[in-house]
Amino acid sequence: MKISTDYKTDNYNIYVEDNALNKYLTEYTARYSSVFYLVDSHVYQLHQDILLSSIDAPILLSPGESCKTVESYARTIEELIERGIKRNSLIVAIGGGATGDLAGFIAATILRGVDYIHVPTTVLAHDSAVGGKTAINVPSGKNLIGSFYRPQCVIMDTLFFNTLPDDELLSGYAEVFKHAMLNSEEEADRLMTLHNKAIDIDRLSESIEMGIKTKLRFVNKDEHESNERRYLNLGHTLGHALELNNKLFHGHAVMFGMLYALYVSNQLNQKDIFDVSRYATYFQSIGLDFSKIEDTAFEDLLKYLLKDKKNTTENLISFVLLSNYGECYVKDLSIEEVKKYYTTFNEMLIKDV
Ligand SMILES: O=C(O)C(=O)C[C@@H](O)[C@H](O)[C@H](O)COP(=O)(O)O
């Protein structure tokens, strides 16, 4: 399947299919005199003999978020310069969202910008590889350094999914589910039917297609996130805080963050538009472990909440909320309000799940 962006210029293709890497990569690499592969070391270890057998002299990155540090950024830049990268070279990022975020940021900044391609190997990266956000972390928070920088293409080879652990699969599915909530109740119901009790890997491509198309609707309108693109951050305010504080998988944290956002939306709308308990029970039935957030003190999350990139006013925390399915808005809440809802939200979860 091929999906294309719809900007005024410099559009790129997103391929999602089995064997996509073999099918499309050389068409792009052939245009450059030198190509540098930045590959998640774990992915390379698993796939070097078959899917990645043609990848020449990869630079291996530490797996997951651990590669998104300032140190790893500087080290990899040094290595690329030593290997002779030029302005007309190509960087190919092969790995999950973290690899893509780091490699994209390197591509955006090395020699003031070289072309790059995303080869996402996780379900989660259907999200991060699309839209041109690149980033690294600092101790105060996630993705606090970064840029918007479009790739030349995204090649999502779904054969990589076969080796994904269940926790990673669930993490990626969280963003697919978020995209459904940004569409309609029917889309969320469809996912819950398609992936009832467990994530069905054979039906993931169609769910990912829905996810990417939804995401592009927002990105095409507001690439640099001054307005509608912020809605893609549904679940991420509390999500990023839980991810860092409780050391959760990104998507697992986003699932909790989404439940909280739906709960707060109901409170502010003064009607139960969203059946939060139903979604919580569903998330639990497909593997979300609620014990991972039990007893998390609000005060431990607060320092992260106050550093959220969406915040614009001192001591107010910005949340993406919904007045209905697909109808988002950004609301600044005081610390007291966030805490109050956090307490009652936890009580509801303990009672209902
Ligand atoms: O692409 C976007 O815009 C998003 O917000 C998508 C998020 O799901 C994704 O996790 C993103 O990387 C988070 O970005 P951040 O700007 O909140 O760090």
The ligand as an SDF file (V2000), in Angstrom:
LIG
                    3D

 18 17  0  0  0  0  0  0  0  0999 V2000
    3.3350   13.7780   15.3880 O   0  0  0  0  0  0  0  0  0  0  0  0
    2.8050   14.4030   16.3000 C   0  0  0  0  0  0  0  0  0  0  0  0
    2.5710   15.6050   16.2140 O   0  0  0  0  0  0  0  0  0  0  0  0
    2.4610   13.7420   17.5690 C   0  0  0  0  0  0  0  0  0  0  0  0
    2.2290   14.3890   18.5560 O   0  0  0  0  0  0  0  0  0  0  0  0
    2.4100   12.2620   17.5630 C   0  0  0  0  0  0  0  0  0  0  0  0
    2.7380   11.6200   18.8770 C   0  0  0  0  0  0  0  0  0  0  0  0
    1.9670   10.4450   18.9270 O   0  0  0  0  0  0  0  0  0  0  0  0
    4.1870   11.2360   18.9790 C   0  0  0  0  0  0  0  0  0  0  0  0
    4.3930   10.4520   20.1220 O   0  0  0  0  0  0  0  0  0  0  0  0
    5.1280   12.3830   18.9920 C   0  0  0  0  0  0  0  0  0  0  0  0
    6.4330   11.9490   18.7560 O   0  0  0  0  0  0  0  0  0  0  0  0
    5.1400   13.1380   20.2780 C   0  0  0  0  0  0  0  0  0  0  0  0
    5.7410   14.3310   20.0030 O   0  0  0  0  0  0  0  0  0  0  0  0
    5.9980   15.4490   21.0760 P   0  0  0  0  0  0  0  0  0  0  0  0
    6.1250   16.6740   20.2640 O   0  0  0  0  0  0  0  0  0  0  0  0
    4.8730   15.4640   22.0370 O   0  0  0  0  0  0  0  0  0  0  0  0
    7.2550   15.1070   21.7720 O   0  0  0  0  0  0  0  0  0  0  0  0
  1  2  2  0
  2  3  1  0
  2  4  1  0
  4  5  2  0
  4  6  1  0
  6  7  1  0
  7  8  1  0
  7  9  1  0
  9 10  1  0
  9 11  1  0
 11 12  1  0
 11 13  1  0
 13 14  1  0
 14 15  1  0
 15 16  2  0
 15 17  1  0
 15 18  1  0
M  END
$$$$
